[in-house]
Amino acid sequence: MNETRSTWREPMVWMLVGLPLASVFIGFALLFAAVRPGREDMDMTSHATHVGKLLVTARPNAAAADIETEGLVLRSKGDMIEAVPMDGDFPRGGKLTLTLTSSDPAVGARTYQLSPSELGWRGVGPVDGQHEWTVQLAPEGAAWLLHGHWTANARSIRLMP
Protein backbone atom coordinates (compact mmCIF):
# COMPACT_ATOMS: atom_id res chain seq x y z
CA MET A 1 0.00 0.00 0.00
CA ASN A 2 2.79 2.39 0.74
CA GLU A 3 4.44 2.39 -2.59
CA THR A 4 6.82 5.27 -3.24
CA ARG A 5 6.66 6.88 -6.62
CA SER A 6 9.63 8.11 -8.53
CA THR A 7 10.50 11.76 -8.04
CA TRP A 8 10.10 12.43 -11.75
CA ARG A 9 6.50 11.23 -11.63
CA GLU A 10 5.49 14.07 -9.31
CA PRO A 11 3.92 17.07 -11.10
CA MET A 12 5.40 19.55 -8.61
CA VAL A 13 8.94 18.54 -9.59
CA TRP A 14 8.22 19.22 -13.25
CA MET A 15 6.80 22.60 -12.35
CA LEU A 16 9.81 23.55 -10.20
CA VAL A 17 12.40 22.34 -12.73
CA GLY A 18 10.64 22.52 -16.09
CA LEU A 19 9.26 26.06 -15.97
CA PRO A 20 12.59 27.77 -15.16
CA LEU A 21 14.38 25.67 -17.80
CA ALA A 22 11.72 26.54 -20.37
CA SER A 23 12.02 30.27 -19.59
CA VAL A 24 15.82 30.13 -19.96
CA PHE A 25 15.47 28.32 -23.28
CA ILE A 26 12.89 30.83 -24.57
CA GLY A 27 15.11 33.73 -23.43
CA PHE A 28 18.08 32.41 -25.42
CA ALA A 29 15.87 31.73 -28.44
CA LEU A 30 14.64 35.35 -28.39
CA LEU A 31 18.20 36.63 -27.98
CA PHE A 32 19.44 34.65 -30.98
CA ALA A 33 16.44 35.77 -33.06
CA ALA A 34 17.16 39.43 -32.22
CA VAL A 35 20.85 39.36 -33.18
CA ARG A 36 20.58 37.03 -36.15
CA PRO A 37 22.79 38.41 -38.97
CA GLY A 38 21.36 39.16 -42.39
CA ARG A 39 18.00 40.28 -41.04
CA GLU A 40 17.05 43.63 -42.57
CA ASP A 41 13.85 45.48 -41.69
CA MET A 42 14.85 48.51 -43.77
CA ASP A 43 14.61 49.36 -47.43
CA MET A 44 17.71 49.42 -49.63
CA THR A 45 17.71 53.18 -50.33
CA SER A 46 18.10 54.39 -46.75
CA HIS A 47 18.68 53.20 -43.23
CA ALA A 48 15.84 54.11 -40.88
CA THR A 49 15.39 53.82 -37.14
CA HIS A 50 12.06 54.22 -35.35
CA VAL A 51 12.10 55.86 -31.94
CA GLY A 52 8.56 56.25 -30.62
CA LYS A 53 6.78 58.62 -33.01
CA LEU A 54 10.12 59.70 -34.50
CA LEU A 55 11.76 58.29 -37.63
CA VAL A 56 15.44 59.02 -38.18
CA THR A 57 16.77 58.30 -41.66
CA ALA A 58 20.42 58.27 -42.70
CA ARG A 59 21.03 58.24 -46.41
CA PRO A 60 23.56 55.62 -47.62
CA ASN A 61 26.28 58.22 -48.26
CA ALA A 62 26.15 59.50 -44.67
CA ALA A 63 28.81 58.53 -42.20
CA ALA A 64 27.45 56.67 -39.19
CA ALA A 65 29.00 59.27 -36.88
CA ASP A 66 26.78 61.95 -38.43
CA ILE A 67 23.70 60.70 -36.60
CA GLU A 68 25.22 59.12 -33.46
CA THR A 69 24.24 61.93 -31.14
CA GLU A 70 21.85 62.88 -28.37
CA GLY A 71 19.81 64.72 -31.01
CA LEU A 72 18.52 68.25 -31.01
CA VAL A 73 15.64 70.35 -29.71
CA LEU A 74 13.48 72.17 -32.23
CA ARG A 75 11.65 75.07 -30.59
CA SER A 76 9.50 77.98 -31.63
CA LYS A 77 9.13 81.34 -29.93
CA GLY A 78 7.16 84.03 -31.68
CA ASP A 79 8.46 84.32 -35.25
CA MET A 80 11.71 82.47 -34.51
CA ILE A 81 12.45 78.77 -35.00
CA GLU A 82 15.59 77.38 -33.42
CA ALA A 83 17.30 73.99 -33.61
CA VAL A 84 19.71 73.42 -30.70
CA PRO A 85 21.97 70.33 -30.54
CA MET A 86 21.84 68.33 -27.30
CA ASP A 87 25.57 67.53 -27.40
CA GLY A 88 28.77 68.43 -29.21
CA ASP A 89 28.66 65.37 -31.49
CA PHE A 90 25.87 66.69 -33.68
CA PRO A 91 27.09 67.39 -37.25
CA ARG A 92 27.47 71.16 -37.54
CA GLY A 93 27.90 73.61 -40.37
CA GLY A 94 25.74 74.71 -43.24
CA LYS A 95 22.08 75.55 -43.36
CA LEU A 96 19.23 73.24 -42.42
CA THR A 97 15.94 72.93 -44.28
CA LEU A 98 12.92 72.52 -42.04
CA THR A 99 9.70 71.32 -43.67
CA LEU A 100 6.46 71.35 -41.70
CA THR A 101 3.50 69.54 -43.23
CA SER A 102 0.03 69.71 -41.73
CA SER A 103 -2.58 67.00 -42.07
CA ASP A 104 -5.11 69.78 -42.66
CA PRO A 105 -5.12 70.53 -46.44
CA ALA A 106 -6.16 74.13 -45.80
CA VAL A 107 -2.94 74.78 -43.86
CA GLY A 108 -0.61 72.93 -46.25
CA ALA A 109 3.16 72.77 -45.87
CA ARG A 110 5.78 75.31 -44.86
CA THR A 111 9.51 75.32 -45.51
CA TYR A 112 12.06 77.32 -43.52
CA GLN A 113 15.81 77.78 -43.93
CA LEU A 114 17.68 77.65 -40.62
CA SER A 115 21.07 79.39 -40.64
CA PRO A 116 23.92 78.55 -38.24
CA SER A 117 23.86 80.56 -35.00
CA GLU A 118 25.84 80.59 -31.77
CA LEU A 119 23.73 77.79 -30.23
CA GLY A 120 22.74 75.81 -33.31
CA TRP A 121 20.53 76.99 -36.16
CA ARG A 122 17.94 79.74 -36.30
CA GLY A 123 15.33 80.83 -38.80
CA VAL A 124 12.45 83.26 -39.09
CA GLY A 125 8.91 82.03 -39.49
CA PRO A 126 5.92 81.42 -37.27
CA VAL A 127 4.77 77.92 -36.38
CA ASP A 128 1.01 77.78 -35.96
CA GLY A 129 0.60 76.11 -32.58
CA GLN A 130 -3.03 75.21 -33.21
CA HIS A 131 -2.15 72.47 -35.73
CA GLU A 132 -0.20 69.25 -35.64
CA TRP A 133 2.80 69.10 -37.96
CA THR A 134 4.93 66.41 -39.53
CA VAL A 135 8.53 67.63 -39.23
CA GLN A 136 11.41 66.98 -41.64
CA LEU A 137 14.84 68.44 -40.93
CA ALA A 138 17.82 67.98 -43.26
CA PRO A 139 21.09 69.76 -44.08
CA GLU A 140 21.83 71.25 -47.51
CA GLY A 141 23.61 68.11 -48.76
CA ALA A 142 20.86 65.89 -47.26
CA ALA A 143 23.42 63.54 -45.68
CA TRP A 144 20.89 62.79 -42.93
CA LEU A 145 17.20 63.43 -42.38
CA LEU A 146 15.20 63.67 -39.18
CA HIS A 147 11.43 63.10 -39.12
CA GLY A 148 9.20 63.92 -36.20
CA HIS A 149 5.71 64.89 -35.08
CA TRP A 150 5.00 68.30 -33.58
CA THR A 151 1.77 68.14 -31.60
CA ALA A 152 -0.66 71.05 -31.29
CA ASN A 153 0.15 73.63 -28.60
CA ALA A 154 3.69 72.27 -28.11
CA ARG A 155 6.46 74.88 -28.00
CA SER A 156 9.28 72.43 -28.73
CA ILE A 157 10.08 68.86 -29.72
CA ARG A 158 13.17 66.72 -29.32
CA LEU A 159 14.53 65.00 -32.41
CA MET A 160 16.97 62.19 -31.73
CA PRO A 161 18.28 59.05 -33.38
N, C-alpha and C positions, 0 to 999 in steps of 0.2 A: 503494500500500500504506500509506503513511503519511498517512492522511487524519485531519485534526483534527476532532474533534466539537465542537459548540457547548457552551459552558459550562453552559447550562441543561439539557443532556441528561445531565449527570453526576449520579448519585444523591447523591453527597456534598454537592454544592452545595445540593440541596433539603433535605438533612438539616441543614445549617449555617444556612440561611436560613429554611426553612419551619417547623421546630420552634419556634424562638424567636418567630416571628411568630404562630404558632398559640397559644402560651402567653399572649402579650400579649392577643390577641383573646379568649381564654377568660377571662382575668382581668377584662377590662372587661365582658364579658357577665355574669359573676358579680356584679360591683360594681353594675351597673345592675339586676340582678334583686333584689339585697338592699335597695336604696334606692328601689325602685319605689313611687310613692305609691298610696294606695288599697288597699294589701294589708293585711288585718287577719287576724291569727291568734287574736284574742281574741273572747270573746262580747260581746254588747251590754250586759250588765248590770254588768260590771266590767272593769277593766283589770288583766291579770295578767302577771307576769314570772317566768320560771323561772330560777333560779340553782342549778345542781346539783340537790340533793334538796330545795331550798327553793322555795316558791311565795309570792310577795309579791303581794297583791291590794290595789288602791286602788279604793274605791267611787267612782262617778261624781261624787259631791258633794265629794270630797276635793280639796284644792289639791295641785298637783304638788309643791310644796315640802314637803308633809307627809311624803313618803316619800323625798326626795332626801337621803340621809344615809349615813353609814358603817354604820348599823344598831345593834344592841344585842347584849349578851351576856346570856343567860338562864342562871343558875347556881343550884345547889341545894347547901345545906350544912346537914345535920341536918334540922330542921323549918322551915327558912327558904328561901324562893324569892326571888331577886332578879333584876331586869331592870335592867341598867346600859347607858346609851347610850354609843356609841363616840365620839361627837362632840357638839358643842353645837348642831347643826342638827336634832337629833331633836325631834319635836313633844312638848312637855312639858305637864304639868298634867292633873289628873283621875286617876281610877283606871283600871287596866287589868284586863281579864278574861282569865285564862289558862285554857285548856281543854286537858287532856291526855286523849287517847283511846288506849287500848291495843288491839292487834289480838287480844289474848286476851279472850274474852267473860267469863271469870270475874273479870277485873280491872276491866273496864268503863272508865268515863270519870270524870275528876275536874275540878272547876272551882275556881279560886282567884281571889280579888280581891287585886290588888296595889295598895297605896296609895303615893302619892308619898313619897319619902325624900330624904335629902341627896344620894345618888348617883344615884338613879333611881326605882325602884319596889320595894317589898318586901311580901311576904306570908308567911303562916304556913301550912305544910302540907308533909308529907313527899312526896318523889318517890321511888317505888320504883325503885331502880337496877337491879333484876333484869329489868325489862321494857323493851321498846321502846315509845315513845310518839309519837303524832302531835300536834304542838303547834299551837295557834291562840292568837294574842295580838291583842287589839283594845282600843281605848279605849272609854269609856262610850258615846260618840256613834257608834262604829263607822265613823269617817271613813276608817280604813285597817285592814288586817288582815294579819298575818304568819302564814304557815304554815311549819312545819319538821318535822324528824324528829329525835327524841332517841333515840339508840341506847342499848342496855343498857350499864350500868356507866360511862356518861359523866357527869361532874360538871357540865358546862356545854355550851351550844351557842351559836353565833353566828347571829343572824337579821339578814339584810341584804337590801336591795333589789337 
